[in-house]
Amino acid sequence: MNPDKNIELMTSSTNRLLKNMEALTSSGTWELNFQTNTLTWSEGVFLMLGYEPNEFQVNFETGVSVIHPEDRERALAHMNEVLVNNIDYYIKKRLIKKDGRIIHVVSKANLERDEYGKPIYMIGVFQDITEFIKTKKKLKKSKKVTEILIENIDGIFWEADAETFQFTYVSPQVKKITGYSQKEWMSSPSFWMDHIHPEDRDFSVNYFHSETKGLKDHKFDYRFKKKDGTYIWLNNRVNVMHQEGVPLKLAGLMVDISNEKELSATLNDELRLKQNFLKTLPSVFYLFDESGKFLIWNNQLETVSEYSGEEIGQMHPLDFFLGKEKETVHHHIQKVLEHGHSELETKLASKSGKVTPFIFTASKINYQGKTCVFGTGVDISEITASKNLLSESYERFEFLAKATNDAIWDFDVVNNSLFWADGFHSLFGYDLSQTQPSLDLLISLIHPEDRERIVSMITAYFNPKCEQNKWLEEYRFKKADGTYAYVMDKALFIRDINGQVTRVVGSMQDISPRKEYEKSLQKLNEELEAKVKALAISNLELEQFAFVASHDLQEPLRMISSFMGLLKRKYGDKLDEKADQYIQFAIGGAKRMQRIILELLELSRIGRNETDLEVVQTEAFVNEIIEGLALKNRKGKFILDALPEIKTNKALLQHIFLNLISNAVKYAKKDLPLEVKISAEELKDHWKFSVKDNGIGIDKEYFEKIFVIFQRIHKDSEYDGTGIGLSIVKKAVEKLEGEIWVESEIDQGSTFFFTIKKIA
């Protein structure tokens, strides 16, 4: 077959395939020539935009005009960046169809430059991704192959001896084609063989000899070394002249077919590129004839179906489907053969039984003289899963919106649309079937006194430089009946990678009852504060009264004691024993009354002005108290068990230890030496102290009573006291945020425990 004819057939077949592929994949190619400043569209671009092929003359202005107005500036800027910075051309944009509809496309192109880096032309492809925007890879535009016809090939005519194969003549064209003169060519019998490329030499010489001896005209190609050291491809066409079965003479024509070889190699590269491209498409690609025999398919079909190429070659298209899907696909194929085109959403079953949702698009074409079905299939598993998730998410959102007491809202910033959930009806009384929510409406319903503040904050959050995304504010919101409700509005601002807010989702909560409660609580606090002030004044007056009263009450008691003493000294010898006893009762009562007054005054002052904290070494502190009471030299002993260093109110601590140690001494057994043990234990938040004695003990029924003021369990004649000491201890312990209790048995002694809160 003629090589030119062969190239023409292959190119025509390839163009038909590309044309059909454009139609099936909704794609088109374009070329921008910077030297002629012309723009060219393929038929696919016209069809994509709803025009007839070549319906109008394309130029740069029309090319820009079909770009959506909002995308033009970005598209032109990207083109300029590609030209200036030599980056890849890849952009997503919207195009306007003839009927005014908008489609989304991905455009990718290759830019060719000359040796000086100046742009020559750019060849690109549009891929319609309106329906399948998640398709990962887009069809690339194959390089346009220009048909080159070789005419008037210069040839070297030659003659040679059929027996010795020595050249006897070469034509003058040898100089033009190889660079060698006729004389140089004829200078050596082996000149021709010596200049054949080493890789081609054995085959060419052996083939030449064998065909000649077989008396066969023949031709073969090989590389020949020119005088300048480069190689050219020569096609040697040999005519064998023979007589009675014996070759006599050889004549032939050596033609330079380097250009043809280069073109063929380029074409083969292009064909291999297209075949690899089709085989590696992310979508399933297939071609089968009317009988269902697969002619072409890509690797993706093998991957998805899990069948090998050998198995697919023996399969029918219906073998990839199960049950009712077979019948559906059968009707789909018949529709393609009858009407030329069809689209079907179905499920493909793999060899292992895995079912995958697909959308198949197919067209009827003529391929190599046969009516065939050419199509692609797109795996829509992600789309299906996304739809299901979206449906479930929306359903959950509806349930949540109905279940919550909040008024949920969703503002789509890009499309400037606001959604209100049912809460705006249940909380604020708005009829959602009659109300069209908008941002302007929302702002207008904010109380005039709160509006400027809220709008200012919203504006600040919409600033791309704002780093905050969570919003929480309180304001008054107008209800459908014209009254205002206090609301707490929570929102989340969602931003893109540039910081622009694309969506705001939030919820309003009616906090009017809480606000009313806060008002009543504030009023109550004000009243309480006034009462506290009045109580402080009353306490101050009471303290002044207590001081004056104690002073005034003590003065008559001192007079009674004094005059009774004078009476005894002056008239003691004149009074009988009974009168002397009465005088002692009067003096003792006055002194006891004076002690009661002093201890009451001390009880009232506990914790009043004792707020200073200081570090106390408790062991040394307790020793000072014992020495102050002059107890060290008495019969008995005091045991101090590793008392700690603490930070506390020293005056209150003195009240506690002074009274507890005094009581231990007071209620000691007369027939047993005194023993008092003072210990400490560290707890998590407190210090725990104990004062243990071996005295007379306390009956269990009095454990609580002894800490109540004036509650005594012994007569004055038995043990001196006022019944106030332990009340002072209890009040001091409570001021130090602790507790006090006692453990005791009659005749077995008593142990008083108390705690003091730790202070860092």
C-alpha positions in Angstrom: 0.0 0.0 0.0 1.1 3.5 -0.7 2.6 5.1 2.5 0.8 8.4 1.8 -2.5 6.6 1.5 -1.9 4.7 4.6 -1.1 7.9 6.5 -4.3 9.5 5.1 -6.4 6.6 6.3 -4.9 6.6 9.8 -5.3 10.4 10.1 -8.9 10.3 8.9 -9.7 7.5 11.3 -8.0 9.4 14.2 -9.9 12.6 13.4 -13.2 10.7 13.4 -12.4 9.2 16.7 -11.5 12.6 18.2 -14.6 14.2 16.7 -16.8 11.6 18.3 -14.9 11.8 21.5 -15.5 15.6 21.6 -19.2 14.9 21.2 -19.4 12.2 23.8 -17.2 14.0 26.4 -18.7 17.5 25.8 -15.3 18.9 24.9 -13.8 21.1 22.2 -10.4 22.4 21.2 -9.1 25.8 20.3 -5.9 27.3 19.0 -4.6 30.9 19.5 -2.0 31.9 17.0 0.1 34.8 18.3 1.9 35.4 15.0 -1.3 35.9 13.0 -3.4 37.0 16.1 -6.1 34.5 15.1 -8.3 32.2 17.2 -9.7 28.9 16.0 -12.4 26.7 17.5 -13.0 23.0 16.8 -16.5 21.8 15.9 -16.7 20.6 19.5 -16.5 24.2 20.9 -19.3 25.4 18.6 -21.5 22.4 19.6 -20.7 22.9 23.3 -22.0 26.5 23.0 -25.1 25.5 21.1 -23.9 26.7 17.7 -23.6 24.9 14.4 -20.0 24.0 13.5 -18.3 27.1 12.1 -21.5 29.1 12.4 -19.5 32.4 12.6 -16.0 33.6 12.2 -14.1 33.3 15.5 -11.7 36.0 16.6 -10.2 37.1 19.9 -13.1 39.4 20.7 -15.8 36.7 20.2 -13.7 34.3 22.3 -13.7 36.7 25.2 -17.4 37.6 24.7 -18.6 34.0 25.5 -16.8 34.1 28.8 -19.1 35.0 31.7 -18.7 38.7 32.6 -17.7 37.9 36.2 -14.9 35.5 35.0 -13.5 37.6 32.1 -11.1 39.7 34.1 -9.7 36.7 35.9 -9.4 34.7 32.6 -7.5 37.5 30.9 -5.3 37.9 33.9 -4.5 34.2 33.9 -3.7 34.3 30.2 -1.4 37.2 30.8 0.3 35.5 33.7 0.9 32.4 31.5 2.5 34.5 28.8 4.7 36.5 31.3 5.6 34.0 33.9 5.7 30.9 31.7 3.3 28.9 33.9 0.9 26.2 32.8 -2.5 27.4 31.5 -5.2 25.8 33.6 -8.4 27.6 34.6 -12.0 26.9 35.5 -14.5 29.4 34.1 -18.1 29.9 32.9 -19.1 30.2 29.3 -22.4 31.6 27.8 -24.2 29.4 25.3 -26.1 30.7 22.3 -29.4 30.4 24.2 -28.0 32.3 27.2 -27.5 29.4 29.5 -24.2 29.1 31.5 -21.9 26.2 31.4 -18.9 25.5 33.6 -15.7 24.5 31.8 -12.1 23.6 32.6 -9.7 25.0 30.1 -6.1 23.7 29.7 -3.6 24.6 27.0 -0.1 24.1 25.8 1.9 27.2 24.9 4.7 26.9 22.2 7.5 29.5 22.1 10.2 30.1 19.5 13.9 29.9 20.4 13.8 33.4 21.8 11.0 32.6 24.2 8.4 34.5 22.2 4.9 32.9 22.2 4.1 31.3 18.8 0.7 29.6 19.4 -1.4 28.1 22.1 -3.5 24.9 21.6 -6.1 24.2 24.3 -9.2 22.3 25.2 -12.5 23.1 26.8 -14.1 20.4 29.0 -17.7 20.9 29.9 -17.9 20.0 33.7 -21.4 21.3 34.3 -22.9 17.8 34.9 -19.7 16.0 36.1 -17.8 18.7 37.9 -16.1 16.1 40.1 -14.4 14.2 37.2 -10.8 14.2 38.3 -9.0 14.3 35.0 -10.1 16.1 31.9 -9.6 15.2 28.4 -6.5 16.7 26.9 -6.5 18.0 23.4 -4.3 16.0 21.2 -1.8 17.7 19.2 -3.0 18.6 15.8 -1.3 16.6 13.1 -0.8 18.4 9.8 -0.9 16.1 6.9 2.3 16.4 5.0 2.5 15.1 1.5 5.8 14.5 0.0 6.0 15.3 -3.6 8.8 15.2 -6.2 11.2 13.2 -4.1 14.7 13.5 -5.4 16.1 10.0 -6.2 19.5 8.5 -7.0 19.3 6.2 -10.0 21.9 3.5 -10.1 23.0 0.3 -11.8 25.0 -2.6 -10.5 26.3 -6.0 -11.5 23.8 -8.7 -10.5 26.6 -11.2 -9.7 29.2 -9.0 -7.9 26.7 -6.4 -6.6 29.3 -3.7 -7.6 27.8 -0.3 -8.6 28.4 0.5 -12.2 26.5 3.8 -12.3 25.0 6.4 -9.9 23.1 9.5 -11.1 24.2 13.1 -10.4 21.5 13.5 -7.7 23.8 11.6 -5.4 25.7 14.8 -4.7 22.5 16.7 -3.7 21.2 13.8 -1.5 24.3 12.4 0.1 27.0 15.0 -0.3 29.3 12.6 -2.2 30.2 13.0 -5.8 29.7 10.3 -8.4 33.5 9.7 -8.4 33.6 9.3 -4.6 30.7 6.9 -4.7 32.4 4.7 -7.4 35.8 4.8 -5.8 35.4 1.7 -3.8 33.3 -1.5 -4.5 32.1 -1.5 -0.9 31.4 2.2 -0.7 27.6 1.7 -0.4 27.8 -1.1 2.2 30.4 0.8 4.3 28.1 3.8 4.6 25.0 1.9 5.8 24.2 2.5 9.5 25.8 -0.4 11.5 22.5 -1.3 13.0 20.9 -1.7 9.5 23.9 -3.0 7.5 23.5 -6.8 8.0 19.8 -6.8 7.3 20.0 -4.5 4.2 22.9 -6.4 2.5 21.5 -9.9 3.2 18.0 -8.9 2.1 19.4 -7.3 -1.0 21.3 -10.4 -1.9 18.6 -12.9 -1.1 15.9 -11.1 -3.0 18.1 -10.6 -6.0 19.1 -14.3 -6.2 15.4 -15.1 -6.0 14.8 -12.9 -9.0 12.4 -10.7 -7.0 12.0 -7.0 -7.4 12.1 -5.5 -3.9 12.5 -2.5 -1.8 13.8 -1.8 1.7 14.6 1.1 4.0 17.9 1.8 5.8 19.9 4.6 7.2 22.8 6.0 5.2 25.7 8.1 6.4 26.1 11.4 4.5 29.4 13.2 3.9 28.7 15.6 6.8 28.4 12.7 9.2 24.7 12.8 9.6 22.3 9.9 8.6 19.4 10.0 6.2 16.8 7.3 5.6 16.9 5.9 2.1 14.3 3.7 0.4 16.0 1.5 -2.1 13.7 0.2 -4.9 15.4 -2.6 -6.8 14.5 -4.0 -10.2 16.1 -7.4 -11.0 16.8 -8.0 -14.7 17.4 -11.6 -15.4 17.5 -14.1 -18.3 16.7 -17.8 -18.1 16.6 -17.7 -14.3 19.9 -16.0 -14.0 20.2 -12.4 -12.7 22.1 -10.2 -15.1 21.8 -6.6 -14.0 20.3 -4.6 -11.2 18.8 -1.1 -11.5 17.1 0.9 -8.9 16.2 4.2 -7.3 17.4 5.3 -3.9 14.9 7.9 -2.5 15.5 10.1 0.5 12.6 9.3 2.8 13.9 11.0 5.9 11.0 13.4 6.1 8.6 10.5 5.6 10.2 8.5 8.3 10.2 11.5 10.6 6.5 12.1 9.8 5.7 8.4 10.3 7.6 8.4 13.7 5.7 11.5 14.7 2.4 10.0 13.7 3.1 6.8 15.5 4.1 8.8 18.6 0.8 10.7 18.3 -1.2 7.5 17.8 0.6 5.9 20.8 -0.1 9.1 22.8 -3.8 9.0 21.9 -4.0 5.3 22.6 -2.3 5.8 26.0 -4.5 8.8 26.6 -7.7 6.8 25.9 -6.5 3.9 28.0 -5.6 6.0 31.0 -8.8 8.1 31.0 -10.3 8.2 34.5 -13.6 7.3 32.8 -14.5 4.0 31.2 -14.0 4.1 27.4 -15.2 1.4 25.0 -16.0 0.7 21.3 -17.9 -2.4 20.2 -19.7 -3.4 17.0 -23.3 -4.3 16.3 -22.7 -7.9 17.4 -21.4 -6.7 20.8 -17.7 -7.6 20.1 -15.4 -5.2 21.9 -12.9 -3.6 19.5 -11.3 -0.9 21.8 -11.4 -0.3 25.5 -9.2 1.4 28.1 -7.5 0.2 31.3 -10.2 1.8 33.4 -12.8 -0.8 32.2 -10.4 -3.6 33.2 -9.8 -2.0 36.6 -13.5 -1.4 37.4 -14.8 -4.7 36.0 -11.9 -6.8 37.3 -11.8 -8.7 34.0 -8.5 -9.0 32.0 -8.1 -7.7 28.5 -8.3 -11.2 27.1 -11.6 -11.9 29.0 -13.1 -8.6 27.8 -12.2 -9.5 24.2 -14.5 -12.5 24.5 -17.3 -10.8 26.4 -20.6 -9.1 25.4 -21.5 -5.7 26.8 -24.5 -7.2 28.7 -22.1 -9.5 30.6 -21.1 -6.6 32.8 -24.6 -6.2 34.3 -27.0 -8.3 36.5 -30.7 -9.0 36.6 -33.0 -6.3 35.3 -30.0 -4.1 34.5 -29.2 -6.4 31.5 -32.6 -5.5 29.9 -32.1 -1.8 30.6 -28.7 -1.8 29.0 -30.0 -3.8 26.0 -32.6 -1.1 25.4 -29.9 1.5 25.8 -27.8 -0.1 23.1 -30.8 -0.5 20.7 -31.6 3.2 21.2 -28.0 4.2 20.3 -28.2 2.1 17.1 -31.6 3.4 16.2 -31.3 7.1 17.2 -27.6 7.6 17.3 -27.2 8.7 20.9 -28.3 7.7 24.4 -27.5 8.3 28.1 -28.1 5.8 30.9 -27.6 5.7 34.6 -27.2 2.1 35.8 -25.0 -0.2 37.9 -21.9 -2.1 36.6 -21.2 -5.5 38.2 -17.5 -6.5 38.6 -16.1 -10.1 38.3 -16.2 -10.4 42.1 -19.8 -9.1 42.2 -19.1 -5.6 43.4 -21.8 -3.2 42.1 -20.8 0.4 41.1 -23.1 3.1 39.9 -22.2 4.6 36.5 -23.5 7.0 33.9 -22.9 5.8 30.4 -23.0 8.0 27.4 -22.9 6.4 23.9 -23.1 7.3 20.2 -23.3 5.4 17.0 -20.3 5.8 14.7 -18.8 4.1 11.7 -15.4 2.6 12.4 -13.4 0.7 9.8 -16.5 0.2 7.7 -18.5 -1.2 10.7 -21.5 0.3 12.6 -20.2 0.6 16.1 -21.2 1.9 19.5 -18.7 4.3 21.0 -19.1 5.5 24.6 -17.8 6.5 28.0 -18.8 5.6 31.5 -18.3 7.8 34.6 -18.2 6.3 38.1 -20.7 8.3 40.1 -20.2 6.5 43.4 -18.9 9.7 45.1 -21.8 11.7 43.6 -24.3 9.2 44.8 -22.7 9.0 48.2 -22.6 12.8 48.4 -26.3 13.0 47.5 -27.2 10.4 50.2 -25.1 12.2 52.8 -26.6 15.5 51.8 -30.1 14.1 52.0 -29.4 12.6 55.4 -27.7 15.8 56.6 -30.6 17.9 55.5 -33.1 15.5 57.2 -31.1 15.7 60.4 -31.1 19.4 60.1 -34.8 19.5 59.8 -35.3 17.3 62.8 -32.9 19.4 64.8 -34.5 22.6 63.8 -37.9 21.3 64.9 -36.7 19.7 68.1 -34.7 22.7 69.4 -36.2 25.7 71.2 -33.9 28.0 69.2 -34.6 29.8 66.0 -32.0 28.4 63.5 -30.9 30.5 60.5 -28.5 30.0 57.6 -27.2 32.9 55.5 -25.7 32.0 52.1 -23.4 35.0 51.5 -22.5 34.1 47.9 -26.1 34.0 46.8 -27.3 36.5 49.3 -30.1 34.2 50.6 -31.3 33.8 54.2 -33.1 30.7 55.5 -35.2 30.7 58.7 -36.2 27.5 60.4 -39.5 26.8 62.2 -38.2 28.4 65.4 -38.9 31.9 64.0 -42.6 30.9 63.9 -42.7 29.2 67.4 -40.6 31.8 69.2 -41.4 35.1 67.3 -44.7 34.3 65.6 -43.6 34.8 61.9 -45.6 33.0 59.2 -42.8 31.4 57.2 -45.1 30.8 54.3 -45.7 34.5 54.0 -42.3 35.9 55.0 -39.3 36.0 52.7 -36.3 36.3 55.0 -33.4 38.5 54.0 -30.4 40.1 55.7 -32.0 43.5 55.3 -35.2 42.3 56.9 -33.2 40.7 59.8 -31.4 44.0 60.4 -34.6 46.0 60.3 -36.1 43.8 63.1 -33.3 44.7 65.5 -34.3 47.3 68.1 -33.2 50.8 67.0 -31.2 51.2 70.1 -29.2 48.0 69.4 -29.1 48.1 65.6 -26.0 50.3 65.1 -24.0 48.2 67.6 -25.0 44.8 66.0 -24.5 46.0 62.4 -21.0 47.4 63.3 -20.0 44.0 64.7 -21.4 42.1 61.7 -19.4 44.4 59.4 -16.3 43.7 61.4 -16.8 40.0 61.2 -17.2 40.2 57.4 -13.7 41.7 57.1 -11.4 39.1 55.5 -8.7 40.1 58.0 -10.9 39.3 61.0 -9.5 36.2 62.8 -12.7 35.5 64.8 -15.3 33.1 63.5 -17.6 32.5 66.5 -20.1 35.3 67.4 -22.3 35.6 70.5 -24.4 38.7 71.2 -27.5 39.8 73.0 -30.0 42.3 71.6 -33.7 43.0 71.2 -35.6 41.4 68.3 -39.0 42.5 67.0 -41.6 39.8 67.1 -44.5 39.5 64.6 -46.9 41.1 67.1 -44.7 44.2 67.3 -43.3 43.5 70.8 -39.6 43.0 71.3 -37.9 39.9 72.7 -34.5 39.7 74.2 -32.5 37.2 72.2 -29.1 35.6 72.4 -27.7 35.2 68.9 -25.0 32.6 68.3 -23.3 32.3 64.9 -20.4 30.6 63.1 -18.8 32.6 60.2 -17.4 30.2 57.5 -14.6 31.5 55.4 -12.8 30.5 52.2 -9.0 30.2 52.0 -8.8 34.0 51.4 -10.7 34.8 54.5 -13.9 35.8 52.7 -17.1 34.9 54.5 -19.1 32.5 52.3 -21.7 31.4 54.8 -23.0 32.2 58.3 -25.0 29.7 60.3 -26.5 30.6 63.6 -29.4 30.3 66.1 -31.4 32.7 68.2 -32.6 31.9 71.7 -35.4 33.9 73.4 -33.9 35.0 76.8 -36.7 37.4 77.7 -37.6 35.4 80.9 -33.9 35.4 81.9 -33.7 39.2 81.4 -36.8 39.7 83.5 -35.2 37.5 86.2 -32.0 39.5 86.0 -34.0 42.7 86.4 -35.7 41.3 89.5 -32.4 39.9 90.8 -30.8 43.3 90.3 -33.6 45.0 92.2 -33.3 42.4 95.0 -29.5 43.0 95.1 -30.0 46.7 95.4 -32.5 46.1 98.3 -30.1 43.6 99.9 -27.2 46.0 99.6 -29.3 48.7 101.3 -30.1 46.3 104.1 -26.4 45.3 104.4 -25.5 48.9 104.8 -28.2 49.3 107.4 -27.0 46.2 109.2 -23.4 47.4 109.2 -24.6 50.7 110.8 -26.6 48.6 113.3 -23.6 46.4 114.1 -21.4 49.4 114.6 -24.0 50.9 116.9 -24.4 47.5 118.7 -20.6 47.2 119.1 -20.5 50.7 120.6 -23.4 49.8 122.8 -21.7 46.6 123.9 -18.5 48.5 124.8 -20.5 51.1 126.8 -22.8 48.5 128.3 -19.9 46.4 129.4 -18.1 49.4 130.9 -21.3 50.6 132.6 -22.2 47.2 133.9 -18.8 46.5 135.3 -18.7 49.7 137.3 -21.6 48.8 139.7 -20.2 45.3 140.1 -16.8 46.8 141.1 -18.7 49.0 143.6 -20.5 46.0 145.1 -17.3 44.1 145.5 -15.5 47.1 147.0 -18.3 48.0 149.4 -18.8 44.4 150.5 -15.0 44.2 151.2 -15.3 47.5 153.3 -18.3 46.1 155.1 -16.5 42.9 156.1 -13.4 44.8 157.2 -15.3 47.4 159.3 -18.0 45.3 160.8 -16.6 41.9 160.5 -16.3 41.4 164.2 -19.9 42.5 164.7 -21.4 40.1 162.1 -22.3 36.5 162.7 -21.1 33.6 160.5 -24.3 33.8 158.4 -23.8 37.5 157.6 -20.2 36.7 156.6 -21.4 34.0 154.3 -23.8 36.3 152.6 -21.1 38.9 152.0 -18.9 36.1 150.3 -21.9 35.2 148.1 -22.4 38.8 147.1 -18.6 39.3 146.3 -18.4 36.0 144.4 -21.6 36.7 142.4 -20.2 40.2 141.4 -16.9 38.7 140.3 -18.7 36.0 138.3 -21.0 38.5 136.7 -17.9 40.6 135.7 -16.3 37.6 134.1 -19.5 36.8 132.1 -19.6 40.4 130.8 -15.9 40.3 129.8 -16.3 36.9 128.0 -19.5 38.0 126.3 -17.7 41.1 125.0 -14.8 38.8 123.8 -17.3 36.5 122.1 -18.9 39.4 120.3 -15.5 40.6 119.0 -14.4 37.2 117.6 -13.4 37.7 114.0 -14.6 41.3 113.8 -11.2 43.0 113.3 -9.0 39.9 113.1 -8.4 39.6 109.4 -4.6 39.7 109.2 -2.9 36.5 108.2 0.6 35.5 109.2 2.8 32.4 109.4 2.6 30.7 112.8 5.0 28.1 114.2 2.3 26.3 116.1 4.6 24.3 118.5 6.3 27.5 119.7 2.9 29.3 119.7 1.3 26.6 122.0 4.4 26.7 124.3 3.9 30.4 124.8 0.3 29.9 125.8 1.2 27.2 128.3 3.9 29.5 129.8 1.4 32.4 129.8 -1.0 30.3 131.9 1.9 29.3 134.2 1.2 25.7 133.7 4.8 24.4 133.0 5.7 24.1 136.7 2.6 22.3 137.8 2.4 18.6 138.4 1.8 16.9 135.0 3.1 17.2 131.5 2.2 18.7 128.1 3.2 16.6 124.9 3.4 18.6 121.6 3.5 16.1 118.7 5.3 17.7 115.7 3.1 20.7 115.3 3.4 22.3 111.8 4.1 25.7 110.4 0.8 27.2 109.1 -0.5 30.5 107.7 -3.6 31.7 109.6 -5.2 34.3 111.8 -3.0 34.2 114.9 -5.5 36.0 117.2 -8.3 33.4 116.4 -5.9 30.5 116.8 -4.9 31.9 120.3 -8.6 31.9 121.4 -8.9 28.3 120.4 -5.8 26.9 122.1 -6.1 29.1 125.2 -9.6 27.9 126.0 -9.0 24.2 125.1 -5.8 24.0 127.2 -7.5 25.9 130.1 -10.4 23.5 130.1 -8.0 20.5 130.0 -6.3 21.9 133.2 -9.6 22.9 134.8 -11.3 19.4 134.4 -8.2 17.3 135.4 -8.6 14.5 137.9 -7.5 15.4 141.4 -5.9 12.0 142.1 -4.0 11.7 138.8 -1.2 13.7 137.3 -2.3 15.9 134.4 -1.4 14.8 130.9 -2.3 16.9 127.8 -1.3 15.8 124.3 -1.6 18.3 121.3 -1.2 16.8 117.8 -1.7 17.8 114.2 -2.5 16.0 110.9 -2.3 17.4 107.3 -5.5 16.9 105.2 -6.1 17.8 101.5 -7.6 21.3 102.2 -7.3 21.6 106.0 -5.1 21.2 109.0 -6.6 18.9 111.7 -5.5 19.5 115.3 -6.4 17.6 118.5 -6.1 18.4 122.2 -6.3 15.3 124.3 -6.5 15.2 128.1 -6.8 12.5 130.8 -9.4 14.4 132.8 -12.9 13.6 134.1 -14.4 13.2 130.7 -17.8 14.2 129.2 -21.0 12.2 128.9 -22.0 11.6 125.3 -25.3 13.4 125.7 -23.5 16.7 126.2 -21.2 16.5 123.1 -23.2 19.2 121.3 -24.5 21.1 124.3 -21.1 22.2 125.6 -20.5 24.4 122.5 -23.8 26.4 123.2 -23.4 29.6 125.1 -24.2 29.4 128.9 -24.7 25.7 128.6 -22.7 24.3 131.6 -22.8 20.7 132.8 -21.2 21.3 136.2 -22.2 23.4 139.2 -20.3 26.6 140.2 -19.4 24.9 143.4 -17.7 22.1 141.6 -15.9 23.9 138.7 -15.6 27.6 138.1 -16.8 28.9 134.7 -19.2 30.9 132.7 -20.3 28.5 129.9 -18.9 30.9 127.2 -15.4 29.5 126.6 -16.2 26.7 124.2 -18.7 29.0 122.4 -15.7 31.3 121.8 -13.7 28.4 120.5 -16.5 27.2 118.1 -16.9 30.7 116.7 -13.2 31.1 116.1 -12.9 27.7 114.3 -15.9 28.6 112.1 -14.2 31.9 111.2 -11.2 29.9 110.1 -13.5 27.8 107.8 -13.2 24.7 109.9 -15.2 22.4 112.3 -14.9 21.4 115.9 -16.1 18.2 117.7 -15.3 16.2 120.8 -14.8 12.5 121.6 -14.9 11.5 125.3 -15.9 8.9 127.9 -16.6 9.5 131.6 -13.3 9.1 133.7 -11.4 8.4 130.5 -10.6 11.9 129.4 -11.6 14.0 126.4 -10.2 14.8 123.0 -11.2 18.0 121.2 -10.7 17.9 117.4 -10.8 21.0 115.2 -9.8 21.9 111.6 -8.4 25.0 110.0 -8.5 25.7 106.2 -5.2 25.8 104.5 -4.1 29.2 103.1 -1.5 29.3 100.3 
